[in-house]
Amino acid sequence: MFAYLILTILFIIFILFLLIKLSNLPQKSFLKISKYFFITLVLILFLFLLRFNPAIISSIPALIILFFKWRPLLIFLRNTFFSKRKERFNSGNLMTREEALSILGLKEGATKKEILKSYHDLMKKNHPDHGGSDWITARLNKAKETLLG
């Protein structure tokens, strides 16, 4: 019994260590690895339960039928919580005219020539090839698109 307690504590410490390492990864890598991690965890739990109660194998056909019957709900939940959320946040990409003017440092009623001059000056300073940020460049492009249509 004591050996199982020690093994369980070591296993929990190992799982926590892996979760800490996973949390420091980029999002794409984290999602990819966490899928395999949790599938492995469920498989280990299943094998653990199988050791103490071999009758658990008889529940596999029932689970398959359950998942098949509830498939539309599971697909809906997957699409709701685990899909790429780009289409949901399209409204976040919209920029108001006032915001675009403030980004380019212009006042209301700026001409097309002034907008382009301000845009080109800021792009020279903030272009990623010259040490600028991709995010700032994207905001400048979005502001130009908003103002010029």
C-alpha positions in Angstrom: 0.0 0.0 0.0 2.8 2.4 0.9 4.5 1.7 -2.5 1.3 2.8 -4.3 1.2 6.0 -2.2 4.8 6.8 -3.1 4.2 6.0 -6.8 1.0 8.2 -6.8 2.9 11.1 -5.3 5.7 10.8 -7.8 3.2 10.5 -10.6 1.4 13.7 -9.5 4.7 15.6 -9.2 5.7 14.4 -12.7 2.3 15.6 -14.1 2.6 19.0 -12.4 6.2 19.3 -13.8 4.9 18.5 -17.3 2.0 21.0 -17.0 4.4 23.8 -15.9 6.6 23.0 -19.0 3.6 22.9 -21.2 2.3 26.3 -20.0 5.5 28.0 -21.1 5.2 26.8 -24.7 3.7 28.9 -27.6 -0.1 28.4 -28.0 0.0 26.2 -31.1 2.6 23.8 -29.5 0.7 23.8 -26.2 -2.6 22.8 -27.9 -0.9 20.1 -29.9 1.1 18.6 -27.1 -1.7 18.9 -24.5 -4.0 16.8 -26.7 -1.6 13.9 -26.6 -0.9 14.5 -23.0 -4.5 14.3 -21.9 -5.2 11.3 -24.2 -2.2 9.5 -22.6 -3.5 10.5 -19.1 -7.0 9.0 -19.9 -5.4 5.9 -21.2 -3.3 5.5 -18.1 -6.4 6.0 -15.9 -8.2 3.4 -18.0 -5.4 0.9 -17.5 -5.3 1.7 -13.8 -9.0 1.0 -13.4 -8.7 -2.1 -15.5 -6.1 -3.5 -13.1 -8.6 -3.3 -10.2 -11.8 -4.0 -12.1 -11.4 -6.0 -15.3 -15.2 -5.7 -15.9 -14.5 -2.1 -17.1 -13.8 -3.5 -20.6 -17.5 -4.2 -20.9 -18.2 -0.5 -20.7 -16.3 0.3 -23.9 -19.2 -0.6 -26.3 -21.6 1.4 -24.2 -19.2 4.4 -24.4 -19.0 4.1 -28.2 -22.8 4.0 -28.5 -23.0 7.0 -26.1 -20.5 9.0 -28.1 -22.2 8.1 -31.4 -25.6 9.1 -30.1 -24.4 12.4 -28.6 -22.1 13.2 -31.5 -24.0 16.3 -32.6 -23.7 17.8 -29.1 -20.0 16.9 -28.9 -19.3 18.5 -32.2 -21.2 21.6 -31.1 -19.2 21.8 -27.9 -15.9 21.2 -29.8 -16.7 24.0 -32.3 -17.8 26.3 -29.5 -14.9 25.9 -27.2 -12.0 24.5 -29.2 -12.3 25.9 -32.7 -10.1 28.7 -34.0 -11.8 31.9 -32.9 -10.9 34.2 -35.8 -14.4 34.3 -37.2 -15.8 35.2 -33.8 -13.6 38.2 -33.3 -13.8 39.9 -36.7 -15.6 42.8 -35.0 -12.4 43.3 -32.9 -10.5 44.0 -36.1 -12.7 46.9 -37.1 -11.2 50.3 -36.4 -13.1 53.5 -36.0 -12.2 56.5 -38.0 -11.2 58.4 -34.9 -8.9 55.6 -33.8 -7.3 55.5 -37.3 -6.7 59.2 -37.3 -5.1 59.1 -33.9 -2.8 56.2 -34.9 -1.6 58.2 -37.9 -1.5 61.4 -35.9 -3.9 63.3 -38.1 -6.9 65.5 -37.5 -10.5 65.2 -38.8 -10.7 66.3 -42.5 -7.2 65.1 -43.5 -6.8 64.7 -47.2 -5.7 61.6 -49.0 -2.2 63.1 -49.6 -1.8 63.8 -45.8 -3.0 60.3 -44.9 -0.5 58.7 -47.3 2.4 61.0 -46.2 1.8 60.3 -42.5 1.4 56.5 -43.2 4.7 56.4 -45.2 6.6 58.4 -42.6 5.4 56.1 -39.8 6.1 53.0 -41.8 9.7 54.1 -42.4 10.1 54.4 -38.6 8.2 51.3 -37.6 8.7 48.7 -40.3 9.8 45.3 -39.0 12.8 45.2 -41.4 14.0 48.3 -39.6 13.5 47.1 -36.0 9.8 47.9 -35.7 7.0 45.8 -34.5 4.7 43.6 -36.6 1.8 44.7 -34.4 2.4 48.4 -35.0 2.8 47.8 -38.8 -0.5 45.9 -38.8 -2.2 48.8 -36.9 -0.8 51.3 -39.4 -2.0 49.3 -42.4 -5.5 48.9 -40.8 -5.6 52.6 -40.1 -4.7 53.4 -43.7 -7.3 51.0 -45.0 -10.0 52.5 -42.7 -9.3 56.0 -43.8 -8.9 55.4 -47.5 -11.5 52.7 -47.8 
